[in-house]
Amino acid sequence: MAVIALQSASSALNALNTQLDVLANNLANINTTGFKASRTNFQDLLYIERQQPGVENASNDQKPTGLYVGLGVKVSGTQQSFDQGAPETTGGGLDLMIDGMGFFKVTVESETAEGGVAYTRAGNFTLNSDGEIVLANSDGRRLEPSITIPDDAEGVTIATDGRVFVRIPGDADPQEIGQIELATFVNPAGLQQIGSNLWGKTAASGPPIEGNPTEDNRGSLLQGMLERSNVDPTRELIGLMTTQRAFEMNSQSIKAADETLRAIGQLRR
């Protein structure tokens, strides 16, 4: 019956609507520092088995194929791409880019992320009123472990391995005041997206593997640079067009099924 066609096409419209939301969010964050694009994964639903393959007839011949009617599609999940974004030179003393694998650690509320620690690729840092290095966003999340820049410091230098140096008036040599750490995950795609350029660990991501930059396959830090979003506008626009066309085709399926049911209903007159 055309009822199954209506159900399959309507499930496709619902799934395509989710894909459209994901694509729109990717494009909306094309200029967001450290943003990672997501893609939508689909999977088919259950099937009605009307004939089973391999069944033998009276002549002991096996049926080479079966007869299955599917019930549509659903979104199985969204998957983030952690490919590195293009570098952007800013010249800012507290702007940092991770060249390679790893995440910065920042403190958050315990209800926001497990353990009160979240992870980010955004390296646009600044100082708060206490001289601590924090993310330059609306929440001002503190870098973990905390690093405080002295009030009389004349400049900050951050080495590729995460060591933080400051120049103090009267001292000939820079002073090392802290160490920036990075965290890596076995499955970064399993991280929980919590907004504000932050991720939280989950059972799927595995526990964070913490250490210094350049160690154990962790990336190095580049001062005065930021990592741009890894959104590919061409790919996203192509995705928008294919989603729109698929939406139109499934709308035609609903129209055809509706006309079929209307014709069946008129047979009784």
C-alpha positions in Angstrom: 0.0 0.0 0.0 1.0 3.6 -0.6 0.8 4.1 3.2 4.4 2.7 3.4 5.6 5.1 0.8 4.1 8.0 2.8 5.9 6.8 5.9 9.2 6.3 4.1 9.1 9.7 2.4 8.0 11.5 5.6 10.9 9.9 7.5 13.2 11.2 4.8 11.9 14.7 5.1 12.5 14.6 8.9 16.0 13.3 8.4 16.8 15.8 5.7 15.5 18.6 7.9 18.1 17.6 10.5 20.8 17.5 7.9 19.8 21.0 6.8 20.1 22.2 10.4 23.6 20.7 10.7 24.7 22.3 7.4 23.3 25.7 8.4 25.2 25.5 11.7 28.5 24.7 9.9 28.1 27.8 7.6 27.0 30.0 10.5 30.3 29.1 12.3 32.6 29.6 9.2 34.5 32.4 11.1 34.4 30.8 14.5 37.9 30.2 15.9 38.7 26.5 16.3 35.3 25.4 15.1 35.0 21.8 13.7 32.4 21.0 11.0 29.9 18.2 11.5 28.3 15.9 9.0 25.1 14.0 9.3 25.1 10.2 9.1 22.0 8.3 8.0 20.8 4.7 8.4 17.9 2.8 6.9 15.0 1.6 9.1 13.4 -1.9 9.5 12.3 -3.9 6.5 9.1 -5.9 5.9 10.1 -9.3 4.7 7.6 -10.6 2.3 9.7 -13.3 0.7 12.9 -14.8 2.1 15.9 -15.5 -0.2 17.1 -19.1 -0.5 13.7 -20.7 -0.1 13.4 -23.9 -2.2 10.4 -24.6 -4.4 8.8 -27.9 -5.3 11.6 -28.5 -7.8 14.3 -27.9 -5.2 15.3 -24.7 -6.9 16.4 -21.9 -4.5 14.9 -18.5 -4.8 18.0 -16.2 -5.6 16.5 -13.1 -4.1 14.1 -12.0 -1.5 11.3 -9.4 -1.3 11.9 -6.7 1.2 10.1 -3.4 1.6 11.9 -0.7 3.6 10.3 1.6 6.1 12.4 4.7 5.6 15.5 6.4 7.0 16.6 8.1 10.2 19.6 10.2 11.3 22.0 7.8 13.2 24.2 10.7 14.5 26.4 13.6 13.7 30.1 13.2 13.3 32.6 16.0 13.7 35.7 16.4 11.5 38.8 17.2 13.5 40.9 18.1 10.5 43.0 21.1 11.3 41.8 24.5 10.2 43.8 27.0 8.3 46.3 29.2 10.3 45.5 32.9 10.7 48.3 35.2 11.8 47.2 37.8 14.4 50.4 38.8 16.1 48.6 38.7 19.5 50.9 37.7 22.3 48.2 35.4 23.9 46.8 34.1 20.6 47.8 30.4 20.3 47.3 27.8 17.7 47.8 24.0 18.2 49.7 22.7 15.2 48.7 19.1 15.4 46.7 17.0 17.8 45.4 18.2 21.2 43.0 20.4 23.1 43.5 23.3 25.5 42.0 22.7 29.0 39.8 25.3 30.6 37.8 25.3 33.9 34.0 25.2 33.8 31.2 24.5 36.2 30.9 20.8 37.2 27.4 20.6 35.8 28.7 21.9 32.4 31.3 19.2 31.9 32.4 16.2 34.0 35.1 17.1 36.4 34.7 20.8 35.9 37.1 20.7 32.9 36.3 21.4 29.2 38.4 21.2 26.1 38.8 23.6 23.2 40.8 24.2 20.0 40.2 27.9 20.2 43.4 29.7 21.3 42.2 33.3 21.5 43.3 34.0 25.1 43.5 37.2 27.1 43.9 38.2 30.7 41.3 38.7 33.4 41.4 41.2 36.2 43.6 38.9 38.2 46.2 38.5 35.4 45.1 34.9 34.7 45.1 33.6 31.1 41.5 33.1 30.1 39.5 32.4 26.9 38.5 35.7 25.2 34.8 34.8 25.0 31.7 35.8 26.9 32.4 33.4 29.8 36.2 34.0 30.2 37.0 30.4 31.0 40.3 30.0 32.9 43.2 28.1 31.3 43.9 24.9 33.2 46.4 24.7 34.9 46.1 28.3 35.8 48.8 30.7 34.7 49.1 34.2 36.1 51.0 37.0 34.3 52.8 39.4 36.8 51.5 43.0 36.7 55.0 44.3 35.9 55.6 41.9 33.0 56.7 43.7 29.8 56.1 40.8 27.4 55.0 37.2 27.2 56.7 34.5 25.2 55.2 31.1 24.8 57.4 28.4 23.4 56.3 25.6 21.1 56.4 23.1 24.0 54.1 25.3 26.1 56.5 26.9 28.4 55.5 30.5 29.3 58.1 33.2 29.8 57.8 36.8 30.8 60.2 39.7 30.8 60.5 41.5 34.1 62.1 45.0 34.3 65.6 44.8 35.7 66.0 41.1 34.9 68.3 40.3 31.9 66.8 36.8 31.3 63.1 35.9 30.8 61.5 34.1 33.7 59.5 30.9 33.2 56.2 31.2 35.0 54.1 28.3 33.8 53.5 25.4 31.5 50.6 25.0 29.1 49.3 21.4 28.9 47.3 19.8 26.1 44.9 16.8 26.2 44.3 14.2 23.5 41.6 11.6 23.2 41.4 8.2 21.6 38.1 9.1 20.0 37.7 12.9 19.8 34.6 12.4 17.7 32.9 11.1 20.8 33.4 14.4 22.7 30.2 16.2 23.8 29.6 19.5 22.2 28.6 22.0 24.9 28.9 25.3 23.0 31.2 28.3 23.4 33.9 26.5 21.5 34.1 23.8 24.2 33.8 20.0 24.4 33.3 17.7 27.3 34.7 14.2 27.7 32.3 11.2 27.5 32.5 7.5 27.8 32.7 7.3 24.0 35.7 9.8 23.8 37.7 8.0 26.5 39.6 9.8 29.3 41.9 12.7 28.4 45.5 11.9 27.9 47.3 14.9 29.3 50.8 16.2 28.7 53.0 18.9 27.3 52.9 20.1 23.7 55.2 18.3 21.3 55.3 15.1 23.5 53.6 11.8 22.6 52.3 13.0 19.2 50.7 16.2 20.7 50.9 19.3 18.5 53.1 22.2 19.1 52.0 25.7 20.0 52.4 28.7 17.6 52.2 32.1 19.3 50.5 34.9 17.5 48.4 32.6 15.4 44.9 31.2 15.6 43.3 28.1 14.0 40.4 29.1 11.7 37.2 27.0 11.3 37.7 23.9 9.2 34.4 24.4 7.4 34.7 24.1 3.6 32.2 26.5 2.2 32.1 24.8 -1.2 31.4 21.4 0.3 28.7 22.9 2.5 27.0 24.7 -0.3 27.0 21.5 -2.4 25.5 19.7 0.6 22.7 22.4 0.8 21.8 21.9 -2.9 21.8 18.1 -2.7 19.7 18.3 0.5 17.2 20.6 -1.2 16.9 18.3 -4.2 16.4 15.3 -2.0 13.7 17.1 -0.1 11.9 18.0 -3.3 12.1 14.4 -4.6 10.7 13.0 -1.3 8.0 15.6 -1.4 7.1 14.2 -4.9 6.9 10.7 -3.3 4.4 11.9 -0.8 2.4 13.6 -3.6 2.4 10.4 -5.6 1.4 8.2 -2.7 -1.4 10.7 -1.8 -2.8 10.5 -5.4 -2.6 6.7 -5.3 -4.6 6.5 -2.1 -7.1 9.0 -3.5 -7.6 6.8 -6.6 -8.1 3.7 -4.4 -10.7 5.6 -2.3 -12.6 6.6 -5.4 -12.9 2.9 -6.5 -15.6 2.4 -3.9 -17.9 5.0 -5.5 
